[in-house]
């Protein structure tokens, strides 16, 4: 099986799984704007409202699900490349089963059918969570080996094992590349995914922590993915991370940009435990998902730095958007369209 290099607009149909998700929608926009024939899987007729209808109408939408192998086979028919962006993202313990089914079994289905149908290029969207967190301030690179410890989340475990399915496919001859984005920020549906950070801060969520994490602009992730699609690299993975910031710095910057009160209660390890328990109790009465969970509280305390030098070497003309600019643009869009 020879890999294809998508080095000119319009060459080869690209299938995107998870095309109605936050990142997937921006990947669709990037592909359409570059002139690619694009197909995307969706489970319902709901489309991402934050992407222009003029872009979405150029996408060939197919009903399907990565857990339904029949629909997945049909979606991959006649396709040259697949960008696998479908995933379950959650830090709630109650979602463990769905995380494992979607992120591991679903990825295995994509890999198996890609091999069977001779797909000539696969870009798998993993996560820095699949590399693991350190909690001690070390810098994480693509060479980091997975360690089972209390800093790993159920989501991270599911992405780690999902990534193993892709490495298995690479071993069987599948021309694939893996990307590991950090926490993705930008304008989307602020009721879901990492976009909810903006909604929580807009509503003056009071807690902050001094933990450190990586953050990246959604448009940068989409851009890097398509650039890797157009490259000839295979069998490698790349961390996609713009900046390493403390949660306090992130929350304060968002709050200031919104003109809202900055979080004022430090969630120390002890208070963080109280906070997520209070949020859990509140959610039982409100019926809404808690703003803070046991796992997200643990992440908020860890200090992990993610190294982006490999992708910058691979794509010398690519640059990450400064987080201040990402936040400023996202807040402007949220204030105009959501608040």
Phi, psi and omega in degrees: 000117181266131177292152177255142175257117181272076186258012175214142182303141175086357182272113175084133176282137181246127175263133176244121170273148182072029185292341178266000177279175184303299180292316183305321181296320179288330174295317177303315181299317181297317180295314181298317181294337177269000174089014180281143165292125188235136174238143181220144178269137174219151181263343179217179180276358180292132180239154182294115184289344184271004175246138184303134176304330180295335175279311185296329181289347177270358180268136173275106183270135177232138177285134180177183183201139181293346176271351178255098187297329180295312180292328179292320177299317179295320181295327183275353182295128178075013181261142178268326184219154178231132169251110185267096182250357180289132180195159172259127178242119179198148174240024177262130182301331182291346183263010185304312183299313181295323177300313182291319181295308184291311190279337179256299182295320179298317178294321177300320178298316179299315181296313183298315181288326176299319178293314181299321185266004176068035177301133189268357176194132177232128171250118182257125178271104176264223181196155173297340177298334179286344176273335178096151178261154183258321182077354184242008176088009178289159177269129182263129174243178180295344182273355183298135177269142180296135176234131177277112179206178186292346180280346182277138179265164175299321176300313179300319178298317181296323179287327177298311181289329174295321178295325177300327177296323179289319176298324175299315179299319177300319178297333179267009174101007180282122178286097187229155175228144180245135173243144182237084179289151169276199181294123187270129181240151178157190181270124178202212176273107187283010171267353185225165174051204182290348177298335180297341175303318182293318180296317180298317180290323177301324179273012175061051171303127193277344190266144172221164174222166179259013173297158183240139183214166177265146179222150184210146179288136182299324180291329177293319180297314179298317180298312181297321180298315181290324176296322177290326174302322183277354180270178178253010181286139175218160175069026179226165174232155186222128173285131176247101185216128181277301182217153172257114182234156169285153177298326179297316179297317179298309183297317180297320181294317178296314181299315180298318180295323176284343186077031182249168179290134179288148175306139188234000179248117180284123179273080173297166179309319181291310181292329177299322177297318177295318184297314183290330176291320177296319179296324179294316179296316179300319182294330179295327180273325184275336184080001179262156180293141181295146178287338183221135177238173178304316184287319180292329176294323178293318178300320183298340180267340184283156178235102183231129179252134182248130185271122181256014188292331183294315181293327179290329174288320181291323181238080189298339180266359182272140177224144177275144177287132176303140184299325178302320180290319177301313182294318181299314181291318180296315180298321178300315181293319179296318179295326182282329191239343187238319188292000000 
